[in-house]
Amino acid sequence: MTTLYDKYGGFATVSKLVQTFYAKVAESEELAPYFSGINMQRLMDHQTKFFSEILGGPVTYTGNELKIVHAAMTITPKAFAEVADLLEEALEDMNIGDDDIETIMEIVDGLKSDIISSDNK
């Protein structure tokens, strides 16, 4: 079975997707404050590995658990929705098929409880 990772060109495509996504995030008034003082190159490296893994690639994400990483960020449902919207736009920009975008967005939605701050649920 071909994975989404293989279907769309592997690591190079995932890397470009992550770069496209974070360019959109940087322009978002809602999200930019969450990334103030963050080493974006390091973050994009982690995200590229993370997305590679969830898309079925051979790359193994070895970062901290999502809940731990996001706990101190007090991420709101509104901010999560903005991230999801920008990710969907980035996927569309990369010419990912509609059915595959839906699959990816379902995976992302399944991570919501680990990302949104318990204070904001």
DRENVEX-973448 format. One record per residue (C-alpha): residue in three letters; x, y, z; residue number from 1. Coordinates in nm, 2 decimals, always signed. Example, Ala and Ser with C-alpha at 12.3 -4.5 7.8 and 13.67 -1.06 7.14 Angstrom:
% residues 2
<type ALA, X +1.23, Y -0.45, Z +0.78, seq 1>
<type SER, X +1.37, Y -0.11, Z +0.71, seq 2>
This chain:
% residues 121
<type MET, X +0.00, Y +0.00, Z +0.00, seq 1>
<type THR, X +0.13, Y +0.34, Z -0.09, seq 2>
<type THR, X +0.14, Y +0.59, Z +0.19, seq 3>
<type LEU, X +0.05, Y +0.96, Z +0.16, seq 4>
<type TYR, X +0.42, Y +1.02, Z +0.23, seq 5>
<type ASP, X +0.52, Y +0.82, Z -0.08, seq 6>
<type LYS, X +0.23, Y +0.93, Z -0.29, seq 7>
<type TYR, X +0.33, Y +1.30, Z -0.27, seq 8>
<type GLY, X +0.70, Y +1.28, Z -0.30, seq 9>
<type GLY, X +0.84, Y +1.19, Z +0.04, seq 10>
<type PHE, X +1.06, Y +1.40, Z +0.26, seq 11>
<type ALA, X +1.12, Y +1.69, Z +0.02, seq 12>
<type THR, X +0.74, Y +1.74, Z -0.02, seq 13>
<type VAL, X +0.68, Y +1.73, Z +0.35, seq 14>
<type SER, X +0.96, Y +1.97, Z +0.41, seq 15>
<type LYS, X +0.81, Y +2.22, Z +0.16, seq 16>
<type LEU, X +0.47, Y +2.17, Z +0.31, seq 17>
<type VAL, X +0.60, Y +2.26, Z +0.66, seq 18>
<type GLN, X +0.78, Y +2.57, Z +0.52, seq 19>
<type THR, X +0.46, Y +2.68, Z +0.34, seq 20>
<type PHE, X +0.26, Y +2.62, Z +0.65, seq 21>
<type TYR, X +0.49, Y +2.82, Z +0.88, seq 22>
<type ALA, X +0.51, Y +3.11, Z +0.63, seq 23>
<type LYS, X +0.13, Y +3.13, Z +0.67, seq 24>
<type VAL, X +0.15, Y +3.10, Z +1.05, seq 25>
<type ALA, X +0.41, Y +3.39, Z +1.06, seq 26>
<type GLU, X +0.15, Y +3.62, Z +0.88, seq 27>
<type SER, X -0.13, Y +3.53, Z +1.12, seq 28>
<type GLU, X -0.20, Y +3.79, Z +1.39, seq 29>
<type GLU, X -0.37, Y +3.52, Z +1.59, seq 30>
<type LEU, X -0.08, Y +3.28, Z +1.59, seq 31>
<type ALA, X +0.24, Y +3.49, Z +1.56, seq 32>
<type PRO, X +0.25, Y +3.55, Z +1.94, seq 33>
<type TYR, X +0.27, Y +3.18, Z +2.01, seq 34>
<type PHE, X +0.59, Y +3.16, Z +1.82, seq 35>
<type SER, X +0.77, Y +3.46, Z +1.96, seq 36>
<type GLY, X +1.12, Y +3.36, Z +2.07, seq 37>
<type ILE, X +1.09, Y +3.01, Z +1.92, seq 38>
<type ASN, X +1.38, Y +2.87, Z +1.72, seq 39>
<type MET, X +1.17, Y +2.83, Z +1.40, seq 40>
<type GLN, X +1.43, Y +2.62, Z +1.21, seq 41>
<type ARG, X +1.44, Y +2.37, Z +1.50, seq 42>
<type LEU, X +1.06, Y +2.37, Z +1.51, seq 43>
<type MET, X +1.02, Y +2.32, Z +1.14, seq 44>
<type ASP, X +1.27, Y +2.03, Z +1.16, seq 45>
<type HIS, X +1.06, Y +1.87, Z +1.43, seq 46>
<type GLN, X +0.74, Y +1.93, Z +1.24, seq 47>
<type THR, X +0.88, Y +1.79, Z +0.92, seq 48>
<type LYS, X +0.97, Y +1.47, Z +1.10, seq 49>
<type PHE, X +0.63, Y +1.47, Z +1.28, seq 50>
<type PHE, X +0.44, Y +1.51, Z +0.95, seq 51>
<type SER, X +0.66, Y +1.25, Z +0.78, seq 52>
<type GLU, X +0.57, Y +1.00, Z +1.04, seq 53>
<type ILE, X +0.19, Y +1.07, Z +1.05, seq 54>
<type LEU, X +0.18, Y +1.05, Z +0.67, seq 55>
<type GLY, X +0.33, Y +0.70, Z +0.68, seq 56>
<type GLY, X +0.70, Y +0.79, Z +0.60, seq 57>
<type PRO, X +1.00, Y +0.61, Z +0.74, seq 58>
<type VAL, X +1.10, Y +0.91, Z +0.95, seq 59>
<type THR, X +1.04, Y +0.86, Z +1.32, seq 60>
<type TYR, X +0.95, Y +1.16, Z +1.52, seq 61>
<type THR, X +1.14, Y +1.16, Z +1.85, seq 62>
<type GLY, X +1.02, Y +1.49, Z +2.00, seq 63>
<type ASN, X +0.84, Y +1.53, Z +2.33, seq 64>
<type GLU, X +0.47, Y +1.43, Z +2.35, seq 65>
<type LEU, X +0.23, Y +1.68, Z +2.21, seq 66>
<type LYS, X +0.06, Y +1.74, Z +2.54, seq 67>
<type ILE, X +0.38, Y +1.82, Z +2.72, seq 68>
<type VAL, X +0.51, Y +2.05, Z +2.45, seq 69>
<type HIS, X +0.19, Y +2.25, Z +2.42, seq 70>
<type ALA, X +0.09, Y +2.26, Z +2.79, seq 71>
<type ALA, X +0.25, Y +2.59, Z +2.88, seq 72>
<type MET, X +0.13, Y +2.76, Z +2.56, seq 73>
<type THR, X -0.23, Y +2.80, Z +2.67, seq 74>
<type ILE, X -0.35, Y +2.74, Z +2.32, seq 75>
<type THR, X -0.71, Y +2.83, Z +2.26, seq 76>
<type PRO, X -0.97, Y +2.65, Z +2.04, seq 77>
<type LYS, X -0.97, Y +2.96, Z +1.82, seq 78>
<type ALA, X -0.59, Y +2.94, Z +1.77, seq 79>
<type PHE, X -0.61, Y +2.56, Z +1.70, seq 80>
<type ALA, X -0.88, Y +2.63, Z +1.44, seq 81>
<type GLU, X -0.66, Y +2.89, Z +1.28, seq 82>
<type VAL, X -0.37, Y +2.64, Z +1.26, seq 83>
<type ALA, X -0.60, Y +2.38, Z +1.11, seq 84>
<type ASP, X -0.72, Y +2.63, Z +0.85, seq 85>
<type LEU, X -0.37, Y +2.74, Z +0.76, seq 86>
<type LEU, X -0.26, Y +2.38, Z +0.73, seq 87>
<type GLU, X -0.55, Y +2.30, Z +0.50, seq 88>
<type GLU, X -0.45, Y +2.60, Z +0.28, seq 89>
<type ALA, X -0.09, Y +2.48, Z +0.27, seq 90>
<type LEU, X -0.20, Y +2.13, Z +0.17, seq 91>
<type GLU, X -0.41, Y +2.29, Z -0.11, seq 92>
<type ASP, X -0.12, Y +2.50, Z -0.22, seq 93>
<type MET, X +0.09, Y +2.18, Z -0.24, seq 94>
<type ASN, X -0.18, Y +2.02, Z -0.47, seq 95>
<type ILE, X -0.27, Y +1.75, Z -0.23, seq 96>
<type GLY, X -0.59, Y +1.57, Z -0.33, seq 97>
<type ASP, X -0.91, Y +1.66, Z -0.15, seq 98>
<type ASP, X -0.96, Y +1.31, Z -0.01, seq 99>
<type ASP, X -0.61, Y +1.31, Z +0.12, seq 100>
<type ILE, X -0.65, Y +1.66, Z +0.27, seq 101>
<type GLU, X -0.96, Y +1.53, Z +0.45, seq 102>
<type THR, X -0.76, Y +1.23, Z +0.59, seq 103>
<type ILE, X -0.48, Y +1.45, Z +0.71, seq 104>
<type MET, X -0.72, Y +1.70, Z +0.87, seq 105>
<type GLU, X -0.90, Y +1.42, Z +1.05, seq 106>
<type ILE, X -0.56, Y +1.31, Z +1.20, seq 107>
<type VAL, X -0.49, Y +1.67, Z +1.30, seq 108>
<type ASP, X -0.84, Y +1.71, Z +1.46, seq 109>
<type GLY, X -0.77, Y +1.39, Z +1.66, seq 110>
<type LEU, X -0.47, Y +1.57, Z +1.82, seq 111>
<type LYS, X -0.68, Y +1.86, Z +1.94, seq 112>
<type SER, X -0.72, Y +1.74, Z +2.30, seq 113>
<type ASP, X -0.34, Y +1.72, Z +2.33, seq 114>
<type ILE, X -0.28, Y +2.07, Z +2.19, seq 115>
<type ILE, X -0.55, Y +2.29, Z +2.33, seq 116>
<type SER, X -0.48, Y +2.40, Z +2.69, seq 117>
<type SER, X -0.69, Y +2.23, Z +2.95, seq 118>
<type ASP, X -0.77, Y +2.58, Z +3.08, seq 119>
<type ASN, X -0.93, Y +2.67, Z +2.74, seq 120>
<type LYS, X -1.14, Y +2.36, Z +2.67, seq 121>
